[in-house]
Amino acid sequence: MQIGIFYRNSVAEELYKANAGVKTKNAAGFDLVLCEDLHFSKQFEFKIGDLGIILKPPQGHHSLLLPRSSTYSRYSLIQANSVGLIDEDYSGAGDFWGMPLIYMGVEPITVPRGTRLCQLILCKTTPVTDVVPFIPGDGRGGFGSTGH
């Protein structure tokens, strides 16, 4: 499926052409890259990693921003909001994408620009068009009850 992309500058464009994209035939995720070095000096430090792009999904779609499986093991970074939901209309001037990160390591680290830290997944949007009351039936035991 085709998506539109706007690069912040020529550096971002070069980094994306060299490192980003779908890396295997059946991959679901489109890898995104950092467009600047990102330095963390202490544990639990928060920063937003600059992805240097604005993306425009096809009409009727939204994007999920997820960490790559190697992000924590290589850099001790977790995505602060677990999953980023990026609506179709977040594609205007200035709507540059970023990845909110928390550093879990102890020693200072620099993640170099061009590093693939996250990926986007395109999803078809099914908008909620109405809310109607209902009466719950028998419960299952509440939150976390199915794993006993």
FENFENPE-V337603 format. One record per residue. PSI is psi in whole degrees, 0 to 359 (* if undefined). Layout:
psi = {PSI PSI}
This chain:
psi = {144 138 153 147 137 126 139 322 182 331 313 318 316 317 319 319 331 327 338 175 188 123 342 161 316 18 140 333 146 111 136 154 155 141 5 154 144 115 131 131 347 158 143 13 139 135 157 119 123 118 352 18 160 129 145 106 165 154 136 14 155 170 146 131 119 149 151 157 336 354 315 314 328 326 0 38 138 152 124 325 19 299 135 126 119 113 158 324 5 71 26 177 128 355 54 142 145 160 115 124 145 128 123 354 180 314 147 148 147 125 118 149 149 350 134 103 334 175 155 146 126 138 144 134 129 97 146 122 345 150 126 145 153 164 119 144 202 139 170 356 2 184 127 14 347 355 19 *}
